[in-house]
Amino acid sequence: MSNVVVLDNGGGLLKAGFGGERDPTCVVPNCTARPSSSKKWLLADQLLSPTEDLTSATLRRPFDRGHLINPDLQSSLWAHLFTSILKVHPPNTSLLLTEPLFTLPSIQRSVDEIIFEDFNFKALFVSDSPSLVHLYEASRRPYGLVSKAQCSLVVDCGFSFTHAAPVFQNFTLNYGVKRMDLGGKALTNYLKELVSYRSVNVMDESFIMDDVKEKLCFVSLDVQRDLKIARKPGKDNMFRCTYVLPDGVTYMKGFVKDPNEANRYLALDASDPSSPAGEKEYVEQRVVNDKPQDRRSVDLTKNEFTLTNERFLVPEMIFRPADLGMNQAGLAECIVRSVNSCHPHLHPVLYESIILTGGSTLFPRFAERLEKELRPLVPDEFQVKITAQEDPILGVWRGGSLLASSPDFEAMCVTKAEYEELGSARCRRRFLH
């Protein structure tokens, strides 16, 4: 077993494991919660227990809007992680930690303090997400463009915000990074508002609404067409589906009432109803599906709600934040601005090597929609090629694991002795470029 712990410390999830391995030992929520029925705070992996009823649980997170605002809470989560889950002895272990881009010096100081003074780690290396994603993708395809050109544009749609970051020779070009203050948390909050306004109050149900978002939301390729379909009554509405809330007795977790009904929308673009042939196929398919037992029946004994256009309006935020009154550019414009901040010689390569990572890129059809939005904004002589990572949530961690297993890793780290002699700010210069 490697003596390097790789910790991808995201705002939503903690991914931790040992350098050199393909998958992390654990992927757990980076938060603590107290169920309404208990006085005990549950940490990280305890929240994943199938027997825990997290309905209306009180949540505390160390991160807010992408910044570490509660170092003491983060320290207690890490202590639980290192002792109970990874079972490591920090004085004999090095740590590779990921940090958000543009972390404030005061936050960096408190993180260094926790690592070297509270946990006594032997050595530390701090990296940002885009460079690790680039490293992993370049090593996966040694003869691909990313590897040959040593250049890529990493689009990281995380929990707190979305970054478009150009990476050149394994270094993130800070002057080219563009950020949108929109991430998975904002999408969940928007979904909570829509459902609370239209059907049942779920403003306190963060865990349940995260699950609804992950299972039922998708990216629309034609919003106007889909809004028209979403207005149709009954079976004509291909987006209507029902989610059943946990009742705390027979089941502790919510679930989709009819998964087949939830996936009906997939037939839309396969046979586009706006074309005459597609219309016929769409009607035929609907007639086949229209069996009497399929008709929508709301079971009054269960607490459930129905979703229609919310399913695609929530991810739509990433592409059109202005429609919701946010004074921000959409993701496609964000990418163009990021590329334009770099040297003109890099433009064609960056457009051809866009890598999607982060949990919010898991929405079905995310890459197709992004390409559709991006193509009109990019000069005709450039090709646009978007690559989605095989597992966008673990991509950063796998890059870290690869780096931690490289022979140069020890030389790149700052040791505890150097930290004690030079202090935090001086040591941090080693991670700059």
HUCORGI-V259431 format. One record per pair of residues at least 6 apart in sequence whose C-alpha atoms are under 8 Angstrom apart, sorted by the first residue. I is the first residue (numbers start at 1). J is the second residue. D is the distance in whole Angstrom. If there is no record, write none. Layout:
i=I j=J d=D
i=I j=J d=D
//
This chain:
i=1 j=18 d=7
i=2 j=18 d=6
i=2 j=19 d=6
i=2 j=20 d=7
i=3 j=18 d=7
i=3 j=19 d=8
i=3 j=92 d=7
i=3 j=93 d=5
i=3 j=94 d=6
i=4 j=18 d=6
i=4 j=19 d=5
i=4 j=93 d=6
i=4 j=94 d=5
i=4 j=95 d=6
i=4 j=96 d=7
i=4 j=404 d=6
i=5 j=16 d=7
i=5 j=17 d=6
i=5 j=18 d=5
i=5 j=19 d=6
i=5 j=93 d=7
i=5 j=94 d=6
i=5 j=95 d=5
i=5 j=96 d=6
i=6 j=16 d=6
i=6 j=17 d=6
i=6 j=18 d=6
i=6 j=19 d=6
i=6 j=95 d=6
i=6 j=96 d=5
i=6 j=97 d=6
i=6 j=397 d=7
i=6 j=400 d=6
i=6 j=401 d=6
i=6 j=404 d=7
i=7 j=14 d=7
i=7 j=15 d=6
i=7 j=16 d=5
i=7 j=17 d=7
i=7 j=95 d=7
i=7 j=96 d=6
i=7 j=97 d=5
i=7 j=98 d=7
i=7 j=397 d=7
i=8 j=14 d=6
i=8 j=15 d=5
i=8 j=16 d=6
i=8 j=97 d=6
i=8 j=98 d=5
i=8 j=99 d=8
i=8 j=396 d=7
i=8 j=397 d=6
i=9 j=15 d=7
i=9 j=30 d=8
i=9 j=97 d=7
i=9 j=98 d=6
i=9 j=99 d=7
i=10 j=30 d=7
i=10 j=158 d=8
i=10 j=159 d=7
i=11 j=30 d=6
i=11 j=61 d=8
i=11 j=62 d=8
i=11 j=63 d=5
i=11 j=64 d=8
i=11 j=66 d=6
i=11 j=158 d=8
i=11 j=159 d=6
i=11 j=160 d=6
i=12 j=29 d=6
i=12 j=30 d=5
i=12 j=31 d=8
i=12 j=159 d=5
i=12 j=160 d=8
i=13 j=27 d=6
i=13 j=28 d=5
i=13 j=29 d=4
i=13 j=30 d=5
i=14 j=26 d=8
i=14 j=27 d=6
i=14 j=28 d=5
i=14 j=29 d=6
i=14 j=30 d=5
i=15 j=24 d=6
i=15 j=25 d=8
i=15 j=26 d=6
i=15 j=27 d=5
i=15 j=28 d=7
i=15 j=394 d=7
i=15 j=397 d=7
i=16 j=24 d=5
i=16 j=25 d=6
i=16 j=26 d=6
i=16 j=27 d=7
i=16 j=86 d=8
i=16 j=397 d=8
i=17 j=23 d=7
i=17 j=24 d=4
i=17 j=25 d=5
i=17 j=26 d=7
i=17 j=86 d=7
i=18 j=24 d=7
i=18 j=25 d=7
i=18 j=401 d=7
i=19 j=400 d=7
i=19 j=401 d=4
i=19 j=402 d=7
i=19 j=403 d=8
i=19 j=404 d=5
i=19 j=405 d=5
i=20 j=401 d=5
i=20 j=402 d=6
i=20 j=404 d=7
i=20 j=405 d=5
i=21 j=398 d=8
i=21 j=401 d=6
i=21 j=402 d=8
i=22 j=398 d=6
i=22 j=401 d=7
i=23 j=394 d=8
i=23 j=397 d=8
i=23 j=398 d=7
i=24 j=394 d=8
i=24 j=397 d=7
i=24 j=398 d=8
i=25 j=86 d=7
i=26 j=85 d=8
i=28 j=44 d=5
i=28 j=45 d=5
i=28 j=48 d=8
i=29 j=44 d=5
i=29 j=45 d=7
i=29 j=47 d=8
i=30 j=44 d=6
i=30 j=61 d=7
i=30 j=62 d=7
i=30 j=77 d=7
i=31 j=43 d=7
i=31 j=44 d=6
i=31 j=59 d=7
i=31 j=60 d=6
i=31 j=61 d=5
i=31 j=62 d=7
i=31 j=77 d=8
i=32 j=41 d=6
i=32 j=42 d=6
i=32 j=43 d=5
i=32 j=44 d=6
i=32 j=47 d=8
i=32 j=59 d=6
i=32 j=60 d=5
i=32 j=61 d=7
i=32 j=77 d=8
i=33 j=41 d=5
i=33 j=42 d=5
i=33 j=43 d=7
i=33 j=47 d=7
i=33 j=57 d=6
i=33 j=58 d=5
i=33 j=59 d=4
i=33 j=60 d=6
i=34 j=40 d=6
i=34 j=41 d=5
i=34 j=42 d=6
i=34 j=54 d=8
i=34 j=57 d=5
i=34 j=58 d=5
i=34 j=59 d=7
i=35 j=41 d=8
i=35 j=53 d=7
i=35 j=54 d=5
i=35 j=55 d=7
i=35 j=56 d=7
i=35 j=57 d=4
i=35 j=58 d=6
i=36 j=54 d=8
i=36 j=55 d=7
i=36 j=56 d=6
i=36 j=57 d=5
i=36 j=58 d=7
i=43 j=77 d=7
i=43 j=80 d=8
i=44 j=77 d=7
i=44 j=81 d=8
i=47 j=54 d=8
i=50 j=252 d=7
i=50 j=253 d=7
i=51 j=252 d=6
i=52 j=252 d=7
i=53 j=248 d=6
i=53 j=252 d=5
i=53 j=253 d=7
i=54 j=207 d=7
i=54 j=252 d=8
i=55 j=205 d=6
i=55 j=207 d=8
i=55 j=208 d=8
i=55 j=246 d=8
i=55 j=248 d=8
i=56 j=204 d=5
i=56 j=205 d=5
i=56 j=206 d=8
i=57 j=204 d=7
i=57 j=205 d=7
i=58 j=204 d=8
i=61 j=70 d=8
i=61 j=73 d=8
i=62 j=68 d=6
i=62 j=69 d=6
i=62 j=70 d=5
i=62 j=71 d=7
i=62 j=73 d=6
i=62 j=74 d=5
i=63 j=69 d=6
i=63 j=70 d=7
i=64 j=160 d=7
i=65 j=160 d=5
i=65 j=161 d=7
i=65 j=181 d=8
i=66 j=100 d=7
i=66 j=159 d=8
i=66 j=160 d=5
i=66 j=161 d=7
i=67 j=100 d=8
i=67 j=103 d=7
i=68 j=107 d=7
i=71 j=110 d=7
i=71 j=111 d=7
i=75 j=114 d=7
i=79 j=119 d=8
i=81 j=87 d=8
i=82 j=88 d=6
i=82 j=89 d=8
i=83 j=89 d=8
i=90 j=119 d=6
i=90 j=120 d=6
i=90 j=121 d=5
i=90 j=122 d=7
i=91 j=119 d=8
i=91 j=120 d=5
i=91 j=121 d=5
i=91 j=122 d=5
i=92 j=121 d=7
i=92 j=122 d=6
i=93 j=121 d=6
i=93 j=122 d=6
i=93 j=123 d=7
i=94 j=121 d=6
i=94 j=122 d=5
i=94 j=123 d=5
i=94 j=124 d=6
i=95 j=121 d=7
i=95 j=122 d=8
i=95 j=123 d=6
i=95 j=124 d=5
i=95 j=125 d=6
i=96 j=124 d=6
i=96 j=125 d=5
i=96 j=126 d=6
i=96 j=127 d=7
i=96 j=400 d=7
i=96 j=404 d=7
i=97 j=124 d=7
i=97 j=125 d=6
i=97 j=126 d=5
i=97 j=127 d=6
i=98 j=126 d=6
i=98 j=127 d=5
i=98 j=128 d=5
i=98 j=129 d=6
i=99 j=126 d=7
i=99 j=127 d=6
i=99 j=128 d=5
i=99 j=129 d=7
i=100 j=128 d=6
i=100 j=129 d=7
i=101 j=128 d=6
i=101 j=129 d=8
i=105 j=425 d=8
i=108 j=424 d=8
i=109 j=424 d=6
i=109 j=425 d=7
i=112 j=424 d=7
i=115 j=121 d=6
i=115 j=124 d=8
i=116 j=122 d=8
i=116 j=416 d=6
i=116 j=419 d=8
i=120 j=416 d=7
i=121 j=416 d=7
i=122 j=415 d=6
i=122 j=416 d=6
i=123 j=413 d=6
i=123 j=414 d=5
i=123 j=415 d=4
i=123 j=416 d=6
i=124 j=413 d=5
i=124 j=414 d=5
i=124 j=415 d=6
i=124 j=416 d=8
i=125 j=412 d=7
i=125 j=413 d=5
i=125 j=414 d=6
i=125 j=431 d=8
i=126 j=431 d=7
i=127 j=431 d=7
i=128 j=172 d=8
i=129 j=396 d=6
i=130 j=154 d=6
i=130 j=155 d=8
i=130 j=156 d=7
i=130 j=165 d=7
i=130 j=166 d=8
i=130 j=167 d=7
i=130 j=172 d=7
i=130 j=396 d=8
i=131 j=167 d=6
i=131 j=170 d=5
i=131 j=171 d=6
i=131 j=172 d=6
i=132 j=170 d=8
i=132 j=395 d=8
i=132 j=396 d=6
i=132 j=397 d=8
i=132 j=398 d=8
i=132 j=399 d=4
i=132 j=400 d=6
i=132 j=403 d=8
i=133 j=154 d=7
i=133 j=357 d=8
i=133 j=395 d=6
i=133 j=396 d=5
i=133 j=398 d=8
i=133 j=399 d=6
i=134 j=146 d=8
i=134 j=151 d=8
i=134 j=152 d=7
i=134 j=154 d=7
i=134 j=167 d=7
i=134 j=170 d=7
i=134 j=399 d=8
i=135 j=170 d=6
i=135 j=399 d=6
i=135 j=403 d=8
i=136 j=395 d=7
i=136 j=396 d=8
i=136 j=398 d=7
i=136 j=399 d=4
i=136 j=402 d=7
i=137 j=146 d=7
i=137 j=147 d=8
i=138 j=144 d=7
i=138 j=146 d=5
i=138 j=147 d=4
i=138 j=150 d=8
i=139 j=147 d=7
i=141 j=147 d=7
i=142 j=148 d=7
i=145 j=353 d=7
i=146 j=152 d=6
i=146 j=353 d=6
i=149 j=349 d=7
i=150 j=168 d=6
i=150 j=169 d=5
i=150 j=170 d=7
i=151 j=166 d=7
i=151 j=167 d=6
i=151 j=168 d=4
i=151 j=169 d=6
i=151 j=170 d=8
i=151 j=349 d=7
i=151 j=350 d=7
i=151 j=353 d=8
i=152 j=166 d=6
i=152 j=167 d=5
i=152 j=168 d=7
i=152 j=349 d=7
i=152 j=350 d=5
i=152 j=353 d=5
i=152 j=354 d=6
i=152 j=355 d=7
i=153 j=164 d=7
i=153 j=165 d=6
i=153 j=166 d=4
i=153 j=167 d=6
i=153 j=339 d=8
i=153 j=350 d=5
i=153 j=351 d=7
i=153 j=353 d=6
i=153 j=354 d=5
i=153 j=355 d=6
i=154 j=163 d=8
i=154 j=164 d=6
i=154 j=165 d=5
i=154 j=166 d=6
i=154 j=167 d=7
i=154 j=354 d=6
i=154 j=355 d=5
i=154 j=356 d=6
i=154 j=357 d=7
i=155 j=162 d=7
i=155 j=163 d=6
i=155 j=164 d=5
i=155 j=165 d=6
i=155 j=335 d=8
i=155 j=354 d=7
i=155 j=355 d=6
i=155 j=356 d=5
i=155 j=357 d=6
i=156 j=162 d=6
i=156 j=163 d=5
i=156 j=164 d=6
i=156 j=165 d=8
i=156 j=356 d=6
i=156 j=357 d=5
i=156 j=358 d=5
i=157 j=163 d=7
i=157 j=183 d=6
i=157 j=184 d=8
i=157 j=356 d=8
i=157 j=357 d=6
i=157 j=358 d=5
i=157 j=359 d=7
i=157 j=360 d=5
i=157 j=361 d=6
i=158 j=183 d=5
i=158 j=184 d=6
i=158 j=358 d=5
i=158 j=359 d=6
i=158 j=360 d=6
i=159 j=183 d=5
i=159 j=184 d=4
i=159 j=185 d=5
i=159 j=358 d=8
i=159 j=359 d=7
i=159 j=360 d=8
i=160 j=181 d=7
i=160 j=182 d=6
i=160 j=183 d=5
i=160 j=184 d=6
i=160 j=185 d=6
i=160 j=186 d=7
i=161 j=179 d=7
i=161 j=180 d=6
i=161 j=181 d=5
i=161 j=182 d=5
i=161 j=183 d=4
i=161 j=184 d=8
i=162 j=179 d=6
i=162 j=180 d=5
i=162 j=181 d=7
i=162 j=182 d=6
i=162 j=183 d=6
i=163 j=177 d=7
i=163 j=178 d=6
i=163 j=179 d=5
i=163 j=180 d=6
i=164 j=177 d=6
i=164 j=178 d=5
i=164 j=179 d=6
i=164 j=334 d=7
i=164 j=335 d=6
i=164 j=338 d=6
i=165 j=172 d=7
i=165 j=173 d=7
i=165 j=174 d=8
i=165 j=176 d=6
i=165 j=177 d=4
i=165 j=178 d=7
i=165 j=338 d=7
i=166 j=172 d=6
i=166 j=173 d=6
i=166 j=176 d=6
i=166 j=177 d=7
i=166 j=338 d=7
i=166 j=339 d=7
i=166 j=342 d=8
i=166 j=350 d=7
i=167 j=173 d=6
i=171 j=433 d=7
i=175 j=341 d=7
i=175 j=342 d=8
i=176 j=338 d=5
i=176 j=339 d=7
i=176 j=340 d=8
i=176 j=341 d=5
i=176 j=342 d=6
i=177 j=338 d=6
i=178 j=334 d=6
i=178 j=335 d=8
i=178 j=337 d=7
i=178 j=338 d=6
i=179 j=334 d=7
i=180 j=328 d=7
i=180 j=329 d=8
i=180 j=331 d=8
i=180 j=334 d=8
i=182 j=318 d=7
i=183 j=318 d=8
i=183 j=360 d=7
i=184 j=359 d=7
i=184 j=360 d=6
i=187 j=314 d=6
i=187 j=315 d=7
i=187 j=317 d=7
i=188 j=206 d=8
i=188 j=209 d=6
i=188 j=210 d=6
i=188 j=213 d=7
i=189 j=203 d=8
i=190 j=314 d=7
i=191 j=209 d=7
i=191 j=213 d=7
i=191 j=310 d=7
i=191 j=314 d=6
i=192 j=202 d=6
i=192 j=203 d=6
i=192 j=205 d=8
i=192 j=209 d=7
i=193 j=202 d=8
i=193 j=203 d=7
i=194 j=310 d=7
i=195 j=201 d=7
i=195 j=202 d=7
i=195 j=307 d=8
i=196 j=202 d=6
i=196 j=203 d=7
i=199 j=305 d=6
i=199 j=306 d=8
i=200 j=305 d=7
i=202 j=209 d=8
i=208 j=245 d=8
i=208 j=253 d=8
i=208 j=254 d=7
i=211 j=254 d=8
i=212 j=243 d=7
i=213 j=311 d=8
i=214 j=363 d=7
i=215 j=256 d=8
i=216 j=262 d=7
i=216 j=311 d=6
i=217 j=310 d=8
i=217 j=311 d=4
i=217 j=312 d=6
i=217 j=314 d=7
i=217 j=315 d=7
i=217 j=363 d=7
i=217 j=364 d=8
i=218 j=311 d=6
i=218 j=312 d=5
i=218 j=315 d=7
i=218 j=363 d=5
i=218 j=364 d=5
i=218 j=365 d=7
i=218 j=366 d=8
i=219 j=312 d=5
i=219 j=315 d=6
i=219 j=316 d=7
i=219 j=363 d=6
i=219 j=364 d=6
i=219 j=365 d=6
i=219 j=366 d=6
i=219 j=369 d=7
i=220 j=226 d=7
i=220 j=312 d=6
i=220 j=316 d=7
i=220 j=365 d=7
i=220 j=369 d=7
i=221 j=365 d=8
i=221 j=368 d=8
i=221 j=369 d=6
i=226 j=309 d=8
i=227 j=309 d=7
i=229 j=236 d=7
i=229 j=237 d=6
i=229 j=238 d=7
i=229 j=239 d=8
i=230 j=237 d=5
i=230 j=238 d=7
i=230 j=239 d=6
i=230 j=240 d=8
i=230 j=308 d=6
i=230 j=309 d=6
i=231 j=237 d=7
i=234 j=296 d=8
i=235 j=286 d=8
i=235 j=290 d=7
i=235 j=295 d=8
i=236 j=286 d=8
i=237 j=308 d=8
i=238 j=261 d=8
i=238 j=264 d=6
i=238 j=265 d=6
i=239 j=262 d=7
i=239 j=264 d=7
i=239 j=265 d=6
i=239 j=307 d=7
i=239 j=308 d=5
i=239 j=309 d=7
i=239 j=311 d=8
i=240 j=261 d=8
i=240 j=262 d=7
i=240 j=306 d=7
i=240 j=307 d=6
i=240 j=308 d=5
i=240 j=309 d=8
i=241 j=256 d=8
i=241 j=257 d=8
i=241 j=258 d=7
i=241 j=261 d=6
i=241 j=262 d=5
i=241 j=306 d=6
i=241 j=307 d=6
i=241 j=308 d=7
i=242 j=256 d=6
i=242 j=257 d=6
i=242 j=258 d=7
i=242 j=262 d=8
i=242 j=304 d=7
i=242 j=305 d=6
i=242 j=306 d=4
i=242 j=307 d=6
i=243 j=254 d=7
i=243 j=255 d=6
i=243 j=256 d=5
i=243 j=257 d=5
i=243 j=304 d=6
i=243 j=305 d=6
i=243 j=306 d=6
i=243 j=307 d=8
i=244 j=254 d=6
i=244 j=255 d=5
i=244 j=256 d=6
i=244 j=257 d=6
i=244 j=302 d=7
i=244 j=303 d=6
i=244 j=304 d=4
i=244 j=305 d=7
i=245 j=253 d=7
i=245 j=254 d=5
i=245 j=255 d=7
i=245 j=302 d=8
i=245 j=303 d=6
i=245 j=304 d=5
i=245 j=305 d=8
i=246 j=252 d=5
i=246 j=253 d=5
i=246 j=254 d=5
i=246 j=255 d=8
i=246 j=303 d=8
i=247 j=302 d=8
i=247 j=303 d=7
i=256 j=262 d=8
i=267 j=282 d=8
i=268 j=282 d=7
i=271 j=277 d=8
i=271 j=278 d=5
i=271 j=279 d=8
i=271 j=281 d=7
i=271 j=282 d=7
i=272 j=278 d=5
i=272 j=279 d=7
i=272 j=282 d=8
i=273 j=279 d=4
i=273 j=280 d=8
i=273 j=281 d=8
i=273 j=282 d=6
i=298 j=304 d=8
i=315 j=363 d=8
i=317 j=323 d=8
i=317 j=324 d=7
i=318 j=330 d=6
i=318 j=331 d=6
i=319 j=330 d=5
i=319 j=331 d=5
i=319 j=332 d=7
i=319 j=370 d=8
i=320 j=329 d=7
i=320 j=330 d=5
i=320 j=331 d=8
i=321 j=327 d=7
i=321 j=328 d=6
i=321 j=329 d=7
i=321 j=330 d=6
i=322 j=328 d=6
i=322 j=329 d=7
i=322 j=330 d=8
i=331 j=370 d=8
i=332 j=370 d=6
i=332 j=373 d=6
i=332 j=374 d=5
i=332 j=377 d=8
i=333 j=374 d=7
i=333 j=377 d=8
i=336 j=374 d=8
i=336 j=377 d=7
i=336 j=378 d=7
i=339 j=346 d=8
i=339 j=347 d=6
i=339 j=350 d=7
i=339 j=351 d=8
i=340 j=347 d=7
i=348 j=382 d=5
i=348 j=383 d=7
i=351 j=382 d=7
i=351 j=383 d=7
i=351 j=384 d=5
i=351 j=385 d=7
i=352 j=382 d=8
i=352 j=383 d=6
i=352 j=384 d=5
i=352 j=385 d=5
i=352 j=386 d=7
i=353 j=384 d=8
i=353 j=385 d=6
i=353 j=386 d=6
i=353 j=387 d=7
i=354 j=384 d=8
i=354 j=385 d=6
i=354 j=386 d=5
i=354 j=387 d=6
i=355 j=386 d=6
i=355 j=387 d=5
i=355 j=388 d=6
i=355 j=389 d=7
i=356 j=367 d=8
i=356 j=386 d=7
i=356 j=387 d=6
i=356 j=388 d=5
i=356 j=389 d=6
i=356 j=392 d=7
i=357 j=388 d=7
i=357 j=389 d=6
i=357 j=391 d=8
i=357 j=392 d=4
i=357 j=393 d=7
i=357 j=395 d=7
i=358 j=392 d=5
i=358 j=393 d=5
i=358 j=395 d=8
i=359 j=392 d=6
i=359 j=393 d=5
i=361 j=367 d=8
i=361 j=388 d=8
i=361 j=392 d=7
i=362 j=392 d=7
i=367 j=386 d=7
i=367 j=387 d=8
i=367 j=388 d=7
i=371 j=384 d=7
i=371 j=385 d=8
i=371 j=386 d=7
i=374 j=384 d=8
i=375 j=384 d=7
i=378 j=384 d=8
i=389 j=395 d=7
i=403 j=409 d=7
i=412 j=430 d=8
i=414 j=427 d=7
i=414 j=430 d=8
i=418 j=427 d=7
i=419 j=427 d=6
//
